[in-house]
Structure formats: C-alpha cells, structure tokens
Amino acid sequence: MAETIKAVKGFNQDMTCTPTKNIKFQYEEGKTYEEENANVCNEGFHACELPIDVFRYYPPVKSVYHEAEMSGAFDKTENDKTCSSKIKIGAKISIAGIIKASIDIIRNRAEKESSSSSGDYGNAASSGYKGNAASSGDYGNAASSGYKGNAASSGDYGNAASSGNCGNAASSGYCGSAKAEHKNACAIAWGPESKARGVIGSHLVLAEWESNGGKYWKEETWTFVGAKMVRVDGEKIKENTWYGLRNGNVIEIKED
C-alpha cells in the first residue's frame, strides 16, 4: 500500500503559493495535484508534518491553512520540510486546530520514541538530536535540549521547556507553563490559566479557557475561548517574561 502522510499546508489568503520559480500556483480545497518528481524547494508540493512548523513559512496574520494528504514520491530534509509529488488539499484548519494537533503529535512522539513519565511529579528529559520528552503526570516536568527536540507536559501544573534549535515546548494542563529557550523555538501554553515565556526571536502561543465551574484540566469543566501567537521582540513582548491570554488580551503574568 502506498504511503500517505497527513500534514498541514499554508497558503496566501487567496490560497496561492509562490514556489521557488516565483510563479504563483492556485490551489482549491478538495482538489488533488500531481507532478512527476519531488525535490525539496525545486519540484513537488510542500507541507508540514508537524502542523505548527507551517507558521515559519506562512505567518498567521496573512495566511490560511488546510489539512493535506501527501503521497507518491517523497523528498525530506533534516529540517522540517517534506515534499511529495502528489497532494490532496483538505479542509481548512484554524490556528487553534493547528496548535492542538501539534500538541497531540509532540506528546505521542515523545511517549513512543523517547523518555516518558506518567506518574505524579514525574520528570522526563531528552538531550539528543531530535529528542523528545513527555510528562503526563500532575506537577510533571518535560525538557528537551537537542536540535529540533520537542517537550510536552499534559498534567496539571506541568512544565515544558525546549532549548534546542527549532524545538517546541507544549504544556496543555491546568496552570501549566512552557518555555522557549532558542530564537527558533516555540512555547505553547494551551491549558487553562497557563503561561509561556521565551527568548528574543522565539514565539509564544497562548490559549484562553472559560471555567464551567470545575477546576483543573477536564474537557467538560472548561470551554475554549481563543488563542493568539506572539513573537518575543524584547519591547512589546519582553524576553524571559511570563505571558498569558486573559479576556482576549496578552498580559504579563507575575511570578509568585
């Protein structure tokens, strides 16, 4: 059976892309496109297997995103680029959907491929190339320092940190925190009352939830309100300063 890869593809707002040859290519939802070969940055169709990587090429302010199925011939590089000779453009996906899918992928990769911890106060660490670390217990910590390493913490009050180039850190539990310690990294604070911080050049993804009367992280006790992504520029968004999303605004979170 031929290999199929699920990915996310970014577009200009009119669903066009500008390939290396500077010729705009028009896409449509539901359509399938095919070329003879796949060659990264030269020929074929490009998309991101880790959805959040799409923001590096198509910023949220002026882009749209769709799910995609890649098949046929493939060409991949050591970074985040995947190219295929055939691609099917699926449904539109929101920024919130991209972040949620990314967190799920990071967590699953980490739990399968590398160090993992699921007990209360559990810790997981990975320092290798493309290493992953995951902690799903309450108060758990996950840290990754390798190139393109990912760290994910899903327990309440959990912490996630990634210091490697192009690494991602995601915390999806109640009052969780995420840190991006490299300019190309992204810290995702997805759980209720969560916070994130980063160094200059990194990005923070902040989510807001409304309580339905319960506490801690359970789907039925919180309603998703929205999310925003900001860049740590050292001025509007300060370096190594905690931020959260409250009442639709990105605010500084004071440390206890």
Disulfide bonds with the S-S distance in Angstrom:
none
